[in-house]
Amino acid sequence: MKMRFGNRRNEEKASQSLTLSTMRVGCLVDYDLKTWEVTGFGTFDYQGEETVEWELRSEGAVHFLERSDDEGEIYWSFTREIGIDELEGDIAAIIRAEGEPPEKVSFAGQTYTSEGSETGLYRENGEGQGEEFVTWSFAGAEDRVLYINHWDPGELSVYVGSYVDEYQFTDILPENSEGG
């Protein structure tokens, strides 16, 4: 019995020490009145500056929580993937013809303005050689964000969401350790 109590105490300590930045695959976290499970993890390396991204799932929805550090200032974004064809206009054709998207793009009636582009490497689970990409960042009203990523060979992915605050995520629990 004594040993079992000690294990429970260790599990409680592990749970208390988890933060948004230290979540692992299998962890649970509450956000926006839903419990989300961490189902994936990756890093983006922008010439030595790294951001971290967690894939979160809840009730069939998949979102991405990204943590970036801009000279000591931490930023969080919470996005979901949409199809490039959901943007107004033929943005894919513009990128193929001009090598980059226009300065303004629109999605669901909201206009997003370019904030720049970066090249980088994506590493699933933070490991390996990485996959090269170019990302274009766009800002909308009320902390809305939109990213267009161009992967080789010519694959485009689009993510839309908003900046969020760390305090909005609560009750971070470790991966399920039940089993006996």
N, C-alpha and C positions, 0 to 999 in steps of 0.2 A: 504494500500500500504506500509506504513512504516514497518509494521510487516513482510510482505513478503520480503522486502529488507533485514531486519534483519536476516531472516532465510537463505537467500542466502549467506549472509556474514558468518554465522555460518557454513554452508556447505563448503564454501571455506576454512575457518580455519581448519575444520576437514580434508579436503583433503590435506592441506599443512602439517598437523602434522603426516600424515600417513608415516610410513617407512616400509621397507621390514620386519623388526622384528615385527611390530604391525599390519600387514595385517590381515584381517578377511575374513571369507567365504563371497563371493559375491564381494570382491574387484577385481579390474582389474589392471594389471601391464603389461608394455611392456618389452619384452626381445627378442632379436634376430629377430627383424623386425616383431614380432607377438604380438598381444594383448592376454594375458592369463587371464582367470578367476580363482579365488581361489574357488575351489569347495569342499575342505576338509581340515581338520586340525588335527594334532595329536602330541603327545609327546612321546619321548623315554627316559626312565629313566634307566641309567646305574649306579646302586648302588649310587644314589644321584646326579649324574651328568646328567642333562637333555638336550636333543636336541629337537628342534622343527621342524616339517615338515608340509609343505603346499602342497596340491594336486592342480596342475594347469592344466587347459584344454584350448586348442586352436585348432580350426579346426579339431576336432576329436582326437587329440593327448592328452595323459595324461602323465604328468611329475611330479616329486616330487622335491621340493626345501627344502633342509634341512640346518638348522643353528645349528652349534655346537660351543661351547666355550671351548677352551683348555687353561686353566690358563690365561684367559683374552684375548686370541687371538681368534678372530671370524673367522670361516671357513664356507663357503657355498658350497653345492654340488647340482647339477642339474642332476637328473637321470630319467630314464624310466625303467619300468619293462619289462623283457624279460623272456622267458621260460627257465627252467633249461636245457632242451634238446637243446637249442641253443648254449650252451657251448660245446666246443670240448671235446669228450670223454664222458663216462657215469658218470658224477660227482655225480648224485643222488645215484648210486650204490656204489660209493666209500664212500660217507657220511654214507650210511646205514651200510656198512661193517666195516668202520674204525672209525666212529663217528665224522669225520671232513673231509673237502675237502683236496686235495693235496696242496702243497706249491705254485704251479703255475697252473693257469687256463687260457684258451684261448677262446676268443670270436671275431669273425669276423677278424681273422688273427692277432689279437693283444694279447700278453701275459701279464697277470696280476700276480704280485707277492704278496704273503700273507704279511699283515702287522699286523695280530693278530686277536683275537676274543674277544668278550664281551658278557655277558648275560645281559638281561634287561627286562623291562616291557614296552609294547606299550599301550598308552591310547588314544583312539579315542576322539577327541575334548578336550584332556587333562584331561579327567575325568574318574572316576571309578577305579576298582581294577587293571585293566590292563591285558594284555595277555603276558605271558612269551615267550621269544625267545632267541636264540643265533644268533649272527651275526658274520660273517667272513668278514674282510675288505681286499681288494686287490688294489694295485696301478699299473697303467700302465704308459706308456710314455705320456708326454705332459699333466700332471695333470689329466689323465683319472683315474676313480675309478670304482670298481665293488664290490658289496656287495651280499653275500648269506645269507639269513635269514632262520633259522630253527625254525618253529613254532610247537607247540604241536597240534596234534599227528603226527609228521613226515612230515608236509607240508613244502615245500621249496619254497622260492621266491628269484628271482635274479633281481638286479637293476644295470644298467650300465649308466655311464655318465661322468661328469667331475667336477672339482672344478671350481667355478665361483667367480666373484667379485661383491660386492653389487652395485657398480656404474653401472654395466651392465643392471640393472633393473631400468626402469624409468617410469614416469607418473603413479604413484600409485593413483588410484581413489577409493573412498569408494563405497560400494555396491549401486546398483541402488536405489535411494530414490524417484523416480518419482511416481506419482500416484494421483496427484490432485492438 
